[in-house]
Amino acid sequence: MLKCDPVTAVDEMQRLPFLTSTIVLFVFALTDATHARELRKVDIDGVPRTYALHMPKRVASGMPLVVVLHGKGGDGGTDLENLGWQDKAEREGFIVAAPNALSSYDGVEPRRDLTIRDRLRRTVRDWRGQNLAQWDGGANDQALIAAIVDEAARQYAIDRSSVYAAGFSRGAFMAQVLAQKMADRFVAVAVISPNMEPAPSTPSRPVSFLLLNGDGDPVFPLGARPKYILDLWRTYNGCPAPSDSHPAPPGMKIEAMGPCRDGTVVEYVVMAGVGHEWPVGKPFALRPSMQSITLDVIVQVIFGVETSARRDELRRHILAVTGLGRNPLVLFATRDRRLGSHAPWARFIRARDALHAALVSEIRQRRDAPDLEQRGDVLSQLLLARDDEGRAMTDDEVRDELVTLLFAGHETTATSLAWAFDLLLHHPRALSSLVAELDGGASEYLDATIMETLRVRPVVALVDRHVRQAVGIGRHTIPAGAIACPNIYLVQRRADLYQDPAAFRPDRFVGQTPPAFGWFPFGGGIRRCLGASFATFEMRIVIPEVLRAVTLRPVSRRPARVRREAVTFVPHDGARCVVTARSQPTARPSKTP
Ligand code: HEM
């Protein structure tokens, strides 16, 4: 979703010396009238696929075709209607097709093991990035779009030299993949707020390229890097050096390049205040957004920022393993092959092996990196590490370290963030104290809020220790060989340690240190969480950023119930809330505590 009024912004661009003949097709016009659209079905490699199609009332042969690619979680029909494509198509005379991506439960992967509720949760549609045919049982998005273009050419004799793609967010990523892989079909693409970088892959011929981005992306701080993307397209299109300035309407900055090879152009338009945003007025769960942020953070910290294309692939593998790991049936792990290749355990093992293979390939490539010694990321540091006898770690050892960090380091922090927001939104006084403090530039109450969140909603409920020598604790003797489980959740709610222990009261930690052994959300002793400071630091950045960007209201009157998910305690509804207002990021400079 875009924040500023993209209609005016982009309409103004038609006066600019770039893509004048094509830009008009990328315009989002928000108008009232809507027209009937058709939902079409097509079979791609045995998978039933759908797309919305709008033909202007007066269809003529030789019309242009625009393929619109929705963002993650969206769908084609809604984009056509809500973003004004239909009206624009009527006015300008073009055909517009909006394919639907598949969700992870969309006929591709039979998920018979899931409950209805879980199935509903998995109905978020998403494009299958680079290895289109290899993903999730063969969701061949590229073939779907080729079929749509070919069908439009056959049925309506569209002008093959006027076929364009426009996409927002994940759809923008997909539009680039199309331009790279299907340059024979598309002459120009417009990408809006891409949230992922494409892997370098030179198109078979130059394709004009427009990148629209916002300078206000508070919730996806680690999204795609426009410069990297632009450099790729400039190289593909053999463009001259960037020209300095271009006339731009207020609130916009334009960098244009051209003519490039075959008369193509590359243009970058930045709009003040535009960015990815949570929907206003519509309930949504915070936890998935937090997971997306913390996964981005941990992947960048571990692998560094340069490996952007493979980073996406790694992220996918991690999500596949975590997704399957949430399935309680995996706990009944069995290698019994009679349960078949679709049994949860078999799928888990497949996903794990794919992740391992991707990690080992990353490790091997990194060992040969010429700048290994200069790099500051965790993977490079692990590869440079030597034991007392000067030995380096093997690939498998490094891989295991990476797996531990990747998994220990992102879901826990994301869930703690979701809890923090859930609690704050249900305790308006605590929330206003925090906002007031942040506005004043301090962070004591923020630290107290984080500590109180981790006290009253510890994500990990207990730790365990194998007792090697009999030990006396209070009146009890714990024999050697027993497993002792200090219970974080119960200890942190003891009435003798905390007044009104079940209440969320950040004030209790303002200027106060927690009681000795009474606060250990990160475990303790020699095996205490290695990422405790990292997680707290991340929370100290994310919480203020979110509070500065949006005003949130909880969906339910009561805080979320605690639900166990694998070994963690999570908000039962993912911490559902509603954005009631947004601040203008340009008007409120970001202050990081
Ligand atoms: C709020 C977020 C987090 C919570 C609540 C949390 C909690 C925990 C807990 C309870 C343990 C077990 C400690 C014990 O047995 O005493 C643990 C271990 C661990 N955590 Fe975290 N963690 C968080 C974030 C992170 C992050 C961000 C990283 C990495 C960057 C990380 C890396 C680890 C590692 C490597 C271990 C294993 C330590 C060992 O066995 O020596 N954790 N964590």
Residues whose N, C-alpha, C, O or C-beta is under 5 A from the ligand:
A	BS01	HEM	T404 L405 A408 G409 T412 T413 S416 V459 V460 V463 P521 F522 G523 G524 I526 R527 R528 C529 L530 G531 A532 F534 A535
